[in-house]
Amino acid sequence: MSSKLEQFIKEHRSEFNDERPSKNVWDEIEATLPQKKTARVVSINMMYKWVAAAAVVCIVLTSTYFVYLKRTDQSVAQTSTKENNAAPQNIAPEYASQINQQFKAIQTRQQELKAATADHPELYKEFLSDLQVLDSTYQMLQRQTAQTPNRDVIIKAMIQNLQLQAELLYRQLMITNEIKKDNTPGNRTNDIH
């Protein structure tokens, strides 16, 4: 069968080659083909520049973060005491006296804790970070008192937060005293036996 087809093509070759498609047909075919997009060439030098820029940004942000943390650690006790020295404005007198009483307890315990942990600055930093969480919550509550119509609930939450801060400081003092008691020379020799 293929030999008959080949024979037919050889005999009628001139008839096949005499007609050509019009120019419009090829233009229409080209229009339906997807257009080639020019690819952006990214050189290694360009990539190095972007990586270097990202590294510089990371270093700057990390440095800023640690500088801020160091400054915050040094001033947390002072900040919380200074910011909390007075009750928020426009508070009922019965609440104001409770808040001031809690402030005094917190301030006293902070001073005691600072003196007790003078030999252990890393422990003091850890204690301050715990206290800072409660203090930031107190600050948030204090900002909400100006915005909320139900101030009594917020003020009670503030008082409770201050009580928690005072209790936390008390427990931290107890921990510090236990550490000091365990590190006394008489207790060390008993632990060896």
C-alpha positions as CSV (number, residue, x, y, z in Angstrom):
1,M,0.0,0.0,0.0
2,S,2.8,2.4,0.8
3,S,4.4,1.8,-2.5
4,K,1.2,2.8,-4.3
5,L,1.1,6.0,-2.2
6,E,4.7,6.7,-3.0
7,Q,4.1,6.1,-6.7
8,F,1.1,8.5,-6.6
9,I,3.1,11.2,-4.9
10,K,6.0,10.9,-7.4
11,E,3.6,11.2,-10.3
12,H,1.7,14.1,-9.0
13,R,4.5,16.1,-7.3
14,S,4.2,19.0,-9.6
15,E,0.5,19.4,-8.7
16,F,1.3,19.5,-5.0
17,N,4.0,22.1,-5.3
18,D,2.2,24.6,-7.5
19,E,0.1,26.2,-4.8
20,R,1.4,28.0,-1.8
21,P,-0.6,29.3,1.1
22,S,-1.2,33.0,1.2
23,K,0.8,35.4,3.4
24,N,-2.3,36.0,5.5
25,V,-2.4,32.4,6.7
26,W,1.1,32.6,8.1
27,D,0.4,35.9,9.8
28,E,-2.7,34.4,11.5
29,I,-0.8,31.4,12.7
30,E,1.9,33.7,14.1
31,A,-0.7,35.8,15.9
32,T,-2.1,32.7,17.7
33,L,1.3,31.7,18.9
34,P,2.2,32.9,22.4
35,Q,4.6,35.9,22.4
36,K,8.1,35.3,23.6
37,K,8.8,37.2,26.8
38,T,12.3,38.5,27.3
39,A,13.7,36.9,30.4
40,R,15.4,39.1,33.0
41,V,18.9,38.1,33.5
42,V,20.0,38.0,37.1
43,S,23.6,38.1,37.5
44,I,25.5,36.8,40.5
45,N,26.8,40.3,41.3
46,M,23.2,41.5,41.5
47,M,22.3,38.7,43.9
48,Y,25.4,39.5,46.1
49,K,24.2,43.1,46.3
50,W,20.7,42.0,47.5
51,V,22.1,39.5,49.9
52,A,24.5,42.1,51.3
53,A,21.7,44.7,51.7
54,A,19.5,42.1,53.5
55,A,22.4,41.2,55.8
56,V,23.0,44.9,56.6
57,V,19.3,45.4,57.4
58,C,19.3,42.3,59.6
59,I,22.4,43.5,61.5
60,V,21.0,47.0,62.0
61,L,17.7,45.7,63.3
62,T,19.3,43.1,65.6
63,S,21.7,45.7,67.0
64,T,18.8,48.1,67.6
65,Y,16.8,45.4,69.3
66,F,19.6,44.4,71.7
67,V,20.5,48.0,72.5
68,Y,16.8,48.7,73.3
69,L,16.7,45.5,75.5
70,K,19.8,46.5,77.4
71,R,18.5,50.0,78.0
72,T,15.1,48.5,79.0
73,D,16.7,46.0,81.4
74,Q,18.6,48.8,83.2
75,S,15.6,51.0,83.6
76,V,12.7,48.7,84.1
77,A,12.7,49.0,87.9
78,Q,13.0,52.8,87.6
79,T,10.4,53.0,84.8
80,S,7.8,50.9,86.5
81,T,8.3,52.8,89.8
82,K,8.3,56.3,88.2
83,E,5.3,55.6,85.9
84,N,3.3,54.0,88.7
85,N,4.1,56.5,91.5
86,A,0.6,58.0,91.3
87,A,-2.8,56.6,90.6
88,P,-4.3,57.4,87.2
89,Q,-6.3,60.6,87.0
90,N,-10.0,60.8,87.7
91,I,-10.2,57.7,89.9
92,A,-12.5,57.4,92.9
93,P,-10.6,58.0,96.2
94,E,-11.2,54.5,97.5
95,Y,-9.5,53.0,94.5
96,A,-6.7,55.6,94.5
97,S,-5.8,54.8,98.1
98,Q,-5.6,51.0,97.2
99,I,-3.5,51.7,94.2
100,N,-1.1,54.0,96.1
101,Q,-0.8,51.4,98.8
102,Q,0.1,48.8,96.2
103,F,2.6,51.2,94.6
104,K,4.4,51.6,97.9
105,A,4.6,47.9,98.4
106,I,5.9,47.3,94.9
107,Q,8.5,50.1,95.3
108,T,9.7,48.8,98.6
109,R,10.0,45.2,97.3
110,Q,11.8,46.3,94.2
111,Q,14.4,48.1,96.3
112,E,14.8,45.0,98.5
113,L,15.1,42.7,95.5
114,K,17.7,44.9,93.9
115,A,19.7,44.9,97.1
116,A,19.3,41.1,97.6
117,T,20.3,40.3,94.0
118,A,23.4,42.5,93.9
119,D,25.6,39.4,93.7
120,H,23.5,37.8,91.0
121,P,22.8,40.4,88.2
122,E,21.6,37.7,85.7
123,L,19.0,36.6,88.3
124,Y,17.9,40.2,88.7
125,K,17.5,40.6,84.9
126,E,15.4,37.5,84.8
127,F,13.2,38.7,87.7
128,L,12.8,42.1,85.9
129,S,11.7,40.5,82.7
130,D,9.0,38.6,84.6
131,L,7.9,41.9,86.3
132,Q,8.0,43.7,83.0
133,V,5.2,41.4,81.6
134,L,2.9,42.4,84.5
135,D,3.9,46.0,84.3
136,S,3.1,46.2,80.5
137,T,-0.3,44.7,81.2
138,Y,-0.8,47.4,83.9
139,Q,0.2,50.1,81.4
140,M,-2.3,48.7,78.9
141,L,-5.1,48.7,81.5
142,Q,-4.2,52.3,82.4
143,R,-4.5,53.4,78.8
144,Q,-7.9,51.7,78.6
145,T,-9.3,53.6,81.6
146,A,-9.6,56.7,79.5
147,Q,-11.4,55.0,76.7
148,T,-13.9,52.7,78.4
149,P,-17.2,53.7,79.9
150,N,-17.0,50.9,82.5
151,R,-14.0,52.2,84.3
152,D,-14.6,50.3,87.6
153,V,-13.9,47.0,86.0
154,I,-10.7,48.2,84.5
155,I,-9.6,49.9,87.8
156,K,-10.3,46.7,89.7
157,A,-8.2,44.8,87.1
158,M,-5.4,47.4,87.6
159,I,-5.5,46.9,91.4
160,Q,-5.4,43.1,90.9
161,N,-2.4,43.5,88.5
162,L,-0.6,45.6,91.1
163,Q,-1.3,43.0,93.7
164,L,0.1,40.4,91.4
165,Q,3.2,42.5,90.9
166,A,3.7,42.9,94.7
167,E,3.2,39.1,95.1
168,L,5.6,38.3,92.3
169,L,8.2,40.6,93.9
170,Y,7.6,38.9,97.3
171,R,8.2,35.4,95.8
172,Q,11.3,36.6,94.0
173,L,12.6,37.9,97.3
174,M,11.9,34.5,98.9
175,I,13.7,32.7,96.0
176,T,16.7,35.1,96.4
177,N,16.8,34.4,100.2
178,E,16.7,30.7,99.6
179,I,19.6,30.9,97.2
180,K,21.6,32.9,99.7
181,K,20.8,30.5,102.4
182,D,21.8,27.5,100.2
183,N,25.1,29.3,99.4
184,T,26.2,30.0,102.9
185,P,29.4,28.1,103.9
186,G,27.6,25.9,106.6
187,N,25.1,24.6,104.1
188,R,27.7,23.8,101.4
189,T,29.6,21.4,103.7
190,N,26.4,19.7,104.6
191,D,25.6,19.1,101.0
192,I,28.9,17.3,100.4
193,H,28.2,14.6,103.0
